[in-house]
Amino acid sequence: MRKRRVKIYGGRAGYNSVSFTGGKYQVISRFKNSKITTETRINREGNKIVSILSKIPFVRSFLMLFEVLIEFWKRFLLVTIVFFLVSFFLIERSNSIFVYTIPINGLEMLSIFLVMAGLIIKISPLAKYHSGEHKAFSAYEKGLNLTLENVRGQPRTHRKCGTNLVATFFICFSILFIAFGDSVFVYLIAWMIGFEIWRNEPKIIWALIVVIGKAAQYLLFTSQPQEKHLIVAIEALTRLEEVEIANAILKRRKVGSDSK
């Protein structure tokens, strides 16, 4: 057992990669051509406007969404295509050569879309890297050495996963849809409220949301990882810890030197 030596602010899985972010750096490990490569990036500093917006409740939800869309525009494009296909083939229309017999409302549409997106992820390598990310981070949180055996024994779901944000949004949307019907504003308001709930984790309802989020993670957004997926996650987290510790030591030395 050992203490966690640096603070990890988040982790993400890619089609062939796992990344973790600390206070100063982000480390991305990729598995390609039977080799693992690791890249270290310095975190970008936000400008004053971004810093101000990030402190305004509800408004900051769209700031976060905008940043994610910029970073993962390829995934967003795929999601848009899936959403369009679902809309095209399932929503009832009368001005087309196709005959549609399935009337569908916004809540049903969102449910179908999320399940389809989850199933696409489930059968892709992304789900295995997602599991590897969760397992490595869980082992690190518990103070375990990041060995393959320790990491493999961790659950593939995590209470801090971004899937919980999706679950929170879906719950808020469902409630607002039942109350106010199908409207673009229902989507926007559900996103703003869901983001604030996810960010603040209110004790009254958060335990239930985590249960729903973990169920979604297990059934749709993760699958059992192989050894290579775990090794990639371990490599990214180990490297991040190394560079963050080195940076902290350098800062302390600089402060000591300046004080003389």
Residue, then its C-alpha position, 0 to 999 in steps of 0.5 A: m500500500r502507498k499514498r496517492r502522491v499527486k491529484i488526478y483531475g480526470g481520465r479519458a479513454g479513446y479508441n486506442s488510448v487512455s489519458f489522465t490529467g493532473g495539475k500541470y500535465q496531461v499524459i496520453s498513452r496509445f497502443k498502436n502497431s503492437k507498441i505503446t507510445t506515451e505523450t506528455r502535454i502541458n495543460r492549457e491555461g484558460n483566459k480570463i473570460v473562460s475563467i469568469l464563465s466557468k464560475i457562473p452556475f448554469v452558464r458553465s455547463f455550455l462552456m464545458l460542452f463547447e470545450v469537449l466538442i472542440e477536443f472530440w469533434k470526430r466523436f461529435l461528428l459520429v454522434t451527429i450522424v447516428f442521431f440523424l439516422v435515428s431521426f430519419f428512419l424512426i420519426e414519422r413523416s408524410n413527405s417522403i417515399f419511405v413509409y414511417t409507422i413509428p411515431i416517436n417523441g423526444l424522450e423515446m428518441l433520446s432513449i434510443f439514441l443513448v442506447m445505440a451510442g452505448l452499443i456502438i461503444k460497447i463493441s468497440p475497443l473504446a469500451k475496453y480502454h474505458s474499463g482500463e481507465h477506471k480500473a487503474f484510477s480505482a487502484y490509484e485511489k486506494g493507494l495500491n501499487l499499479t501492478l497488472e494484478n492490482v489493477r485487474g482486480q478493480p471494478r470497471t465502473h467508477r462513481k466519477c465517470g462522465t457517464n454519470l453526467v449523461a445519466t443526470f441529464f437523462i433523468c432531468f430531461s425525463i422529468l421536464f419532458i413529462a412536465f412541459g412536453d417536447s421542446v428544445f428548451v427542455y433539452l437546454i434546461a435539462w442540460m444546465i440543471g443536470f450539469e450543476i447536479w453532477r458538479n455539486e453531487p447533492k447527497i439527497i439524490w446523488a447516490l441514486i444517480v451513481v447507481i444508474g450511472k454505474a449500471a449504464q457504464y457496465l451495460l453499455f459503455t464498458s466491457q471487460p478489458q484485456e491485458k493490453h488495455l490495462i497496461v496502457a492505462i497503467e502506463a499513462l497514470t504512472r507517467l503522469e505521477e512521475v512528471e507531476i512529482a518532478n514538477a513539484i520538486l522543481k517548484r520547491r527548489k525554485v522557491g528555496s532558491d528564491s528565498k535565499 
